[in-house]
Amino acid sequence: MSLRRFIQDKLTDAQLDAINNAVNSYQNYYLASADYTTTDSNTVIEYASGSYTVTLHTPTGNKLLYVTNSGTGIISVNGDGFSEVVYMNESFELFFNGTNWILL
């Protein structure tokens, strides 16, 4: 029996769906090099250089978003009622709860 089949036999469909959704969400990586407005397809946005502004869109539902600054610039993250700065070598995990973006 394969490991995949063994795991599928032990977990419920809901648990398997949750795992698949979590894994698939990390595949939406975007390396930004200019001001940027997020989209529903973004999960990870990385800035490797420069100082820019990320504008948070209003998602269609709950949404996790990671903004990371691996460069030396300063990244401003702004949205409806949300404003934070991501300094060099920092990352933010943000969650849209259906109403507001919140910093986790």
N, C-alpha and C positions, 0 to 999 in steps of 0.2 A: 504494500500500500504506500502510495506517495505521501509525502508530508502535506502537500496541498489537500489531498483527499481526506487525510486524517484530521486536519484542522477544520475543513468544511463539515465533517461529521460531528465535530464537537461544539460548533458555534451555531447560533440561530441565524436565520436569514438577515434579521435586523442588525446583528452584531457584525456579520460579514459585510453588509452594506456600509456600515459606519466605518469600518476599517478601509474599505475600498475608497470611500469618499475622502477620508483623511489622506490617504496615499496620493490619490489623484490631485488633490488640491495643491500639493507641493510641486506639481509639475508646471505651474503657471508662473514662471520666473521671468522677470523683466529687468534688464540692465539699462538703467536710465542715464542719459547724459545731457538732459535739458529739463526745463520745467515740465511737469507731467500731471495730467488729470487721470486718476485711477478709473478702472472699468470693472465690471463684474467678473471678468476673466482673470484679473490680477490676484495673486496670492503673496508673492514675494517681489518687492521692488528694491533693487540695490543701486546705490550710487557709489562709484569707485573714485570719482574725482569731481571737483567743482562744488559750488554752492548754488542750490536750486530750491524751487518750491514744488511740493507735491500738493495738489488739490484733491481732496477726498470727494468722490461722487456719492450720490445717494443710491445704495444698492437696492435690488428688488426684494431682498430678504435678509436674513442674518448672514453676516460675512466676517471672516477672519482675514486680516491683512498684516503683513510684516513689512516694515520699512527699515532698511539697514544702510548705514553709512560706513563703507569700508575705505573711504578716502579721507582727505584732510579738510574738506569744505564743511559747510553748515547747511543742513537740509531743513527747511521749514515745512511743516505738515499742517495744512489748514483745511477745514471743512466747516459745514454749518454748525457753528458753536464750538468748534474744536480747533485748538492751536497749540502746537508743540514744536520743539526744535530737536533734531537728531544730530548730535555732535560726532566728531571723529570716533570710529570704532564702537558706536552705539547702535542698538537696534530697538525698535518699538514693535510690540504686538498690539494691534488694534482690533476691536470687535464692534461691528454695527449690530445693534440689538433690535433693529426694526424701526427705531426712532432716532437714536443718536450713536455717534462714534464714541467709544470709550477706550481709554488706555488700560491695558491689562498689566 
